[in-house]
Amino acid sequence: MVLYVALIVLIVMALVGIAMMRGSGSGISIAGNLAMKQNATNVADVGTEAARAWVLAQNAGTLSNDQPGYFSSWRNGTDAVDPTQLPWTTNSVLVTADDGTGNQVRYIVHRLCETPNMPPNNPAQRCADVGATGDASGQSHGGIGYPGPGPSISAQPFFRITSQVIGPKNTVSYTQVVMQ
């Protein structure tokens, strides 16, 4: 009788031990996936900084026309702001195919103006912009801020930079930054 009880206890202990090993393995897997997601989000800064440097290196004429990875309007053919709806495969700039940790980084820049391929200081253009005085009211050149005539200064539109990171194990992360 003692032998049967000992066998049953031994089988129960073996099953509990296996269940504990599987439980700790899934916890490690969850922690690993979370670490990959955080790494992909942190690496998105590489795309944001590359896009920022590109925008700052351009002249006003270049920034008035669409080009690969850059849209002179927030619309970009659609009103999508959702990064999953942007044309990543056809119209983004590849910053790095592998950052050393297996992440691929891309970016797209949108000038926050309504009409594509039109300078921001055109009276018909509407931009989310800041005047040269640093006033963020958006009044310069019919901006989207407060209504009323804007001062006759050069418009400085805002830009939305969207970075996409595709990492190992199909990790995908997006960040969006608005800059002036």
N, C-alpha and C positions, 0 to 999 in steps of 0.2 A: 504494500500500500504506500509506503514511504517513497519507494522508487517512482511510482506513478505521479505523486505530488511533486517530487523533485523534477521530473521531466516536464511537467506542465509549467512549473515556475521558471524553469530554464528556457522554455519556448517563449513564454511571455516576456521575459527579460531580453531575449534576443530581438523580439519584435519591437520592444520599446527602444532598444539601442539603435536599431535600423531607422526607426522613425525620427529619433533625435539627430542622427547624422544627416538625414534628408532635410530636416528643418534648418539645421545650421548651414547646409549647402545653399538653400534658397536665400537665406539671409545674406550670405556672401555674394550671391549673384545679384541681388537687389542693390547692395552697396556698390558693386562694380558698375552696374548700369547707371546709377546715380552719379558716380564719379566721371563716367564718360560723358554724360549730359552736361555736367558742370564744366568739364574741360572744353567741350564744344562751344559752350556759351562764352567762356573766357577767351577762346581763340577768335571769336567773332570780332574782337577789338582789332585784330590784324586787318580784316576787311574794312572796318570803319576808318582806321587810320590811313589805309591806302587810298580809299575814296576821298577822304578829306584832303590829302596831299594832292590828289589829282585835281579836285575842284579849285584849290588855291593856286595851282600852277596854270590854270586856264585864263584866257582873257574874256571879256564880256561878250565878244562876238562868237566865240566858240561855245559859250554857255547858252546862246540863244537858239541853237540847233540841236536836234536829236542826233545821237551817235551811239555806237555800241556801248551798252552799259549805262547810258545817260539819256534821260528823257527831259525835255525842256518844259514839260507840263506834268501836273500831278495825275493826269488822266491816263496816259500811256495806253490809249485805245480803250480802256475800261475805267471805271471809277474804283477799281480794286486797290485797297490799301493792305489787304490781307497778304502777307508774304507768300503764302502757299499758292496764290493765284498769279504771281509775277512770272514773267518769261525767263526763268533761270537757264534753261537749256539753250535758248537762242540769243538772248540779249543781256548777258551779264558779263562782268569782267572776272576772269579767274586770277586770284591773287597768288594762290599756291595750291598745287595738286596734292602735296603732302607736307605738312608742317613739322614733320618729325614724330608726331604722335598718331599719324594716320588720318588727319583731318584735311578736307578739301575746303578752301575758303573762296567765296565769290561775293561780289557786291553789285548793286544797282543804285543809281542816284536819280532822284526826281527833283527838278526845280519846282518849287511850290507856286507855280503860276498857272492861270487857267488856260491860256491859249498857247499851243505848242508852236515852236519856231518863230516866236515874236519877242523882240527885246523887252526887258522888264520896264523900261522907261517909256514905252509906247503908251499914249493915253488910253488906248483901247484895251490894254493888258491889265489884268487883275492879278496881283501877287500877294502872298503873305510876305510882307517885307518890312524892313526897318529903314527909316530915313537916315541920312548921313549924320544927323544930330544924335542918333542913338535912340530916338523916340520909337518905341515898339507899338505905337498906336495903329500902324498899318495905313496911315493916311497918304503916304507918298505915292503918287501916280495911281490913285484909285485902288489902293490896297484893300485887303479884306477886313481891316480893322474898323475904326469908326468912320462914319460917312463924312463927306465934306471934301473940299478941294485940298489936295496935298501941296506941300511946298515944292518949289521948282528945284529939286535936288535930285541927285542920282539915286535910283532905287537899288536897294541891296536885298534881293530876295532870299528867302530861306531855302534850304535844300534838305530833303529827307534821304538819308543813307540807310539802305537795308542790306544787311549782311546775312549770308546763308553759309552754314557750316555743315558739311556732311562728314560724319565721323565713322569710326569702325563700328561694326555691328548695326549698321543702318541708323545711327544716331543722327538726327537732324535738329539744328538749332537756328533760330532767327533772332536778330536784334535790329531795332530801328532807332536811329538817332536823327534829330533835327538840328541843323547847324546854320549859321548865318555866314 
